[in-house]
Amino acid sequence: MFVTLGVLFEVAATMVGTTGKQLVSYSGKVECKMRARTCKISGLLLTTLLGPLLDMAAYAFAPQAIIAPLNGLDIVWNTCSAPYTLGERLRCRHIIGSTLVFFGAMLTSLLGPHHAQQETMEWMYDTFVSMTFVSYLIVFASCVLVLSVILITRPKGVGDKARGVALALMAGGIAGNMYFISAGLGLLRTSADTGDWSAWATWIPYPVLLGGILVAVTNIPFMTKALQEYEAIFVVTLFEGSHITVACVSGTWVLGELDGQPTAQSIVYFVCVLIIVAGLLVIQSTAAGADKTPRFENRPLSDMRSLNRGFRAMPPPNKGPEEVGAGDRMAPPTQASNHTTQTSCVSHDNGVVLWAGSLSGIGSATFASPQESESGDTSDETSDTCPEDGDDDNASVIAELA
């Protein structure tokens, strides 16, 4: 009965967590600052308050080795909904990787222990004051150090794949250390069932609970940064897979939840964990589309002005010559026609951004490399390029095309 209740709490937690993560991801796509802030705050409240409360309730009633793999449901909810809620493209490898993670999670949940152990003060002391726990901390700290080096050395804000993987794995790895919460809430449940609260008169429960709070808080900055820089499908799947793997390993290593299980069953359990890792490797191979770096193609230049800070804003398509600043140079107009279009360009260190559209202001943007700009072969419809600009302001140009 208690195990079933814990499973239901965890299913609800995955739904809430998916909603919160997608709200945070959506905030990075919204131009309206007020709306973006509202989405971000709402998402953080769901992921840092309601979700963890449901998680803690689940870990209080069921073993960690069963509850942790159920986080794979978060991947399923996110993979199924992100293309509709966030407009993200679902690739074949997303589906394959998510399927592997999901089935690996389900099998580990089925093969895990289905009995709740009795947490006592003596059990907690033997668990956290031991060489087994110290050895786990050394291994985990080494993994965190490697990921930290990657985050320090890889470039920011350019959609770097290694940085995205490191951010998601760091957040998921930290969050996966649920043994603190599992042990603390287990002791609380035991005290409530037996009426013996003497364990709380000792020092050991409080560092354990403090560790649970630190785990819950310290993963948030990494997850938030990852969701704002990369697509939710890419980040959430890596986060949850890493969370599941670390939780399964730590539950076995630190809490000894598989002790007493048949050897064959324990082996199959870890094979399923490897299936989860295989799913992660498939998902992280989807480098294309993993970042949120805006593209130049098919965007009005008004949407890209934030990308070209440091350049003088171009005049709008319907701006007359008399309205152009003295620092802007005008290209000679060509022969006019009944259907007049205009093109404007802003020079960029790596090329030229061209805007072409009608006088109504509806158009699109393309990105021309320096070689294309010099040859004038940017498109069939727009052959004008930005003239050489001698000043540092990168002045705008307007040319009327027939």
C-alpha positions in Angstrom: 0.0 0.0 0.0 2.7 2.5 1.0 4.8 1.6 -2.1 1.8 2.2 -4.4 1.2 5.6 -2.8 4.8 6.5 -3.3 4.6 5.6 -7.0 1.4 7.8 -7.4 3.2 10.7 -5.8 6.2 10.3 -8.1 4.0 10.2 -11.3 2.3 13.5 -10.2 5.8 15.0 -9.5 7.0 14.2 -13.0 3.9 15.9 -14.5 4.5 19.0 -12.4 8.2 19.0 -13.1 7.7 18.8 -16.9 5.3 21.8 -16.8 7.7 23.8 -14.7 10.7 23.1 -16.9 8.8 24.0 -20.1 7.7 27.3 -18.6 11.3 28.1 -17.8 12.3 27.1 -21.3 9.5 29.2 -22.8 10.6 32.3 -20.9 13.8 32.2 -22.9 11.9 32.5 -26.1 9.4 35.3 -25.2 10.3 38.9 -26.2 8.0 40.5 -23.7 10.0 40.9 -20.5 7.0 40.9 -18.2 5.6 37.7 -19.8 9.0 36.1 -19.8 9.5 36.9 -16.1 6.0 35.5 -15.2 6.7 32.3 -17.0 10.1 31.9 -15.5 8.9 32.5 -11.9 5.9 30.2 -12.4 8.2 27.5 -13.8 10.7 27.8 -11.0 7.9 27.7 -8.3 6.7 24.4 -9.8 10.1 22.9 -10.2 11.5 24.1 -6.8 8.4 24.0 -4.6 5.5 21.8 -5.6 7.6 19.2 -7.5 10.1 18.6 -4.7 7.2 18.3 -2.2 5.6 15.5 -4.2 9.0 13.9 -4.7 9.7 13.9 -0.9 6.3 12.3 -0.3 7.1 9.6 -2.8 10.5 8.9 -1.3 8.9 8.8 2.2 6.7 5.8 1.2 8.8 3.8 -1.3 12.4 2.7 -1.8 14.7 5.0 -3.8 15.5 2.2 -6.2 11.9 2.1 -7.3 11.0 5.8 -7.2 14.1 7.1 -9.0 13.6 5.3 -12.3 10.0 6.7 -12.5 11.6 10.1 -13.3 11.8 8.6 -16.8 8.1 9.5 -17.2 9.2 13.2 -17.2 11.1 12.4 -20.4 8.0 10.9 -22.0 5.8 13.9 -21.0 8.4 16.3 -22.3 9.1 14.5 -25.6 5.4 14.2 -26.4 4.5 17.8 -25.5 7.5 20.0 -26.3 6.8 20.1 -30.1 3.4 21.5 -29.4 4.0 23.7 -26.3 7.4 25.0 -27.3 7.4 24.5 -31.1 10.6 22.4 -30.9 11.4 19.9 -33.6 11.2 16.2 -32.6 14.0 14.2 -34.2 14.2 10.5 -34.7 17.1 10.2 -32.3 15.0 12.0 -29.6 12.4 9.3 -30.0 14.9 6.4 -29.9 16.8 7.8 -27.0 13.7 8.7 -25.0 12.3 5.2 -25.6 15.5 3.6 -24.3 15.5 5.8 -21.2 11.8 5.1 -20.6 12.0 1.4 -20.9 15.2 1.3 -18.9 13.5 3.3 -16.2 10.5 1.1 -16.1 12.5 -2.2 -15.9 14.7 -0.9 -13.1 11.6 0.1 -11.2 10.1 -3.4 -11.7 13.4 -5.2 -10.7 14.1 -2.9 -7.7 13.2 -3.8 -4.1 9.5 -3.7 -3.3 9.8 -3.6 0.4 10.5 -0.5 2.6 13.3 -1.0 5.0 13.1 0.2 8.6 15.3 3.3 9.0 16.6 3.8 12.5 19.2 5.9 14.2 21.6 3.0 14.2 21.0 2.3 10.5 21.5 5.9 9.6 24.8 6.1 11.6 26.1 2.9 9.9 25.1 4.3 6.5 26.6 7.8 6.6 29.6 7.3 8.9 31.3 4.6 6.9 33.9 4.1 4.2 31.2 3.1 1.7 29.7 6.6 1.9 33.1 8.3 1.7 34.1 6.3 -1.4 30.9 7.3 -3.1 31.5 11.0 -2.3 35.0 10.7 -3.8 33.8 9.3 -7.0 30.9 11.7 -7.3 33.2 14.7 -6.6 35.5 13.6 -9.3 32.7 13.6 -11.8 31.6 17.0 -10.7 35.2 18.3 -11.2 35.3 17.0 -14.8 32.0 18.6 -15.6 33.1 21.9 -14.0 36.2 22.0 -16.2 34.0 21.5 -19.3 31.8 24.4 -18.2 34.7 26.7 -17.6 36.5 26.0 -20.8 33.6 25.8 -23.3 32.2 29.0 -24.8 29.0 30.5 -23.5 26.0 31.7 -25.5 26.9 30.0 -28.8 25.0 26.8 -28.5 28.1 24.7 -27.7 27.0 21.1 -27.5 29.5 20.0 -24.8 28.4 22.9 -22.6 24.8 21.9 -22.9 25.5 18.3 -22.0 27.7 19.3 -19.1 25.0 21.7 -17.7 22.2 19.1 -18.0 24.4 16.2 -16.5 25.6 18.5 -13.7 22.0 19.4 -12.7 20.7 15.9 -13.0 23.7 14.3 -11.2 23.3 16.7 -8.2 19.6 16.1 -8.1 20.1 12.4 -8.2 21.6 12.2 -4.8 18.2 11.6 -3.2 19.6 9.2 -0.5 19.7 12.2 1.9 16.0 12.8 1.6 15.1 9.1 1.4 17.0 8.4 4.6 15.8 11.5 6.5 12.1 11.0 5.6 12.4 7.3 6.2 13.6 8.0 9.7 10.7 10.4 10.2 8.2 7.8 9.0 9.7 5.2 11.3 9.5 7.6 14.3 5.9 8.4 13.5 5.0 4.7 13.2 6.7 3.6 16.4 6.2 6.8 18.4 9.9 6.7 19.3 11.5 10.2 18.6 14.7 9.6 20.5 16.7 9.5 17.2 16.0 13.2 16.7 17.7 14.0 20.0 21.0 13.0 18.4 23.0 15.0 15.8 23.0 12.7 12.8 19.6 13.3 11.3 20.2 17.0 10.9 23.3 16.9 8.6 21.4 14.3 6.5 18.4 16.6 6.1 20.7 19.5 5.4 22.4 17.5 2.6 18.9 16.9 1.1 18.2 20.6 1.1 21.6 21.4 -0.5 21.0 18.8 -3.2 17.6 20.3 -4.0 18.9 23.8 -4.2 22.3 23.5 -5.9 21.0 21.8 -9.1 18.6 24.7 -9.8 21.1 27.2 -11.3 22.6 24.6 -13.7 19.1 23.5 -14.8 17.8 27.0 -15.3 20.9 28.1 -17.3 20.6 24.9 -19.5 16.9 25.5 -20.2 17.5 29.1 -21.2 20.4 28.2 -23.6 19.2 24.9 -25.1 16.0 23.2 -26.2 13.9 21.6 -23.5 13.8 18.2 -25.3 17.6 18.1 -25.3 18.1 19.4 -21.7 15.3 17.6 -19.9 16.0 14.2 -21.3 19.7 14.5 -20.3 18.8 15.8 -16.9 16.3 13.1 -16.1 18.5 10.3 -17.5 21.4 11.5 -15.4 19.1 11.9 -12.4 17.8 8.4 -12.7 21.3 6.9 -13.2 22.8 8.6 -10.2 19.8 7.9 -8.0 19.9 4.2 -8.9 23.6 3.9 -8.3 23.6 5.9 -5.1 20.6 4.0 -3.7 22.5 0.7 -4.2 25.9 2.1 -3.2 25.0 4.2 -0.2 21.7 2.8 1.0 22.3 -0.8 0.1 18.8 -1.2 -1.2 19.7 -4.2 -3.4 21.3 -6.1 -0.5 19.6 -9.4 -0.2 18.4 -9.4 -3.8 19.3 -12.4 -6.0 22.6 -11.8 -7.9 21.0 -12.3 -11.3 18.3 -9.8 -10.5 20.8 -7.2 -9.4 22.8 -7.7 -12.6 19.7 -7.3 -14.8 18.9 -4.2 -12.7 22.2 -2.5 -13.7 21.9 -3.7 -17.3 18.7 -1.6 -17.3 20.6 1.3 -15.9 23.1 0.9 -18.8 20.1 1.0 -21.2 19.3 4.4 -19.7 22.9 5.5 -20.3 22.6 4.3 -23.9 19.5 6.4 -24.4 21.4 9.4 -23.1 24.2 8.8 -25.6 21.6 8.7 -28.4 20.0 11.9 -27.3 23.2 13.9 -26.8 24.2 13.0 -30.4 21.4 15.4 -31.6 23.8 18.3 -31.8 21.8 20.1 -34.5 18.9 22.0 -33.0 20.1 21.4 -29.4 20.7 25.1 -28.8 18.4 28.1 -28.9 20.8 30.4 -30.8 18.5 32.4 -33.1 19.1 31.8 -36.8 19.2 34.7 -39.3 17.2 32.9 -42.0 13.6 33.9 -42.5 13.4 36.4 -39.7 12.5 40.1 -39.9 15.5 42.3 -39.0 13.5 43.8 -36.2 13.6 40.3 -34.5 17.4 40.3 -34.9 18.4 43.7 -33.6 19.2 42.2 -30.2 21.7 40.0 -32.1 23.4 42.9 -33.7 24.1 45.2 -30.7 26.9 47.5 -31.5 25.6 48.1 -35.0 23.5 51.1 -36.0 19.9 50.0 -36.4 18.8 50.1 -40.1 16.0 52.4 -41.2 12.7 50.7 -41.6 11.6 49.7 -45.1 9.3 52.7 -45.6 11.7 55.3 -44.3 12.4 58.1 -46.8 15.8 59.5 -47.7 15.1 62.7 -45.8 14.7 60.7 -42.6 18.0 58.9 -42.8 20.7 60.2 -40.4 23.7 62.1 -41.7 25.9 59.2 -40.9 23.9 56.8 -43.1 24.8 56.5 -46.8 22.2 56.0 -49.4 22.6 53.8 -52.5 21.3 55.3 -55.7 17.8 54.2 -56.5 17.0 52.0 -59.4 14.1 52.3 -61.8 10.9 52.0 -59.9 7.9 49.8 -60.7 4.4 49.3 -59.5 5.5 46.6 -57.0 8.4 48.2 -55.2 10.5 46.4 -52.7 13.3 47.6 -50.5 16.3 45.9 -49.1 18.4 46.9 -46.1 21.5 45.5 -44.7 23.6 45.6 -41.6 27.2 44.6 -41.7 28.5 42.0 -39.4 32.0 40.7 -38.6 31.1 37.4 -40.1 29.0 38.5 -43.0 25.9 40.6 -43.9 22.3 40.4 -42.7 19.9 41.4 -45.5 16.3 42.3 -45.1 14.1 42.3 -48.2 10.4 43.0 -48.3 7.5 45.1 -49.5 6.6 48.6 -48.3 4.1 47.0 -45.9 7.1 45.9 -43.8 6.5 42.2 -44.3 9.6 40.4 -45.4 12.3 38.0 -44.3 16.0 38.1 -43.5 18.9 36.1 -44.8 22.5 35.9 -43.8 25.2 36.4 -46.5 28.8 35.4 -45.9 31.6 37.9 -46.7 32.4 36.0 -49.9 28.8 36.2 -51.0 28.7 39.9 -50.2 31.8 40.7 -52.2 30.5 38.7 -55.2 27.0 40.1 -54.9 25.6 36.6 -55.2 23.4 36.5 -52.1 20.1 35.6 -53.8 18.3 35.8 -57.1 16.0 38.5 -55.9 18.4 40.7 -54.0 21.8 41.4 -55.5 22.7 44.6 -53.6 25.3 44.2 -50.8 26.4 46.5 -48.0 29.0 49.0 -49.2 32.3 49.2 -47.5 31.9 51.3 -44.4 34.9 53.3 -43.3 33.6 54.2 -39.8 33.0 52.0 -36.8 29.2 52.6 -36.8 28.5 50.1 -39.6 26.0 52.4 -41.2 22.8 51.1 -42.8 21.9 51.1 -46.5 18.6 51.3 -48.3 18.2 50.5 -52.0 15.0 50.4 -54.0 14.7 47.4 -56.3 12.6 47.0 -59.4 
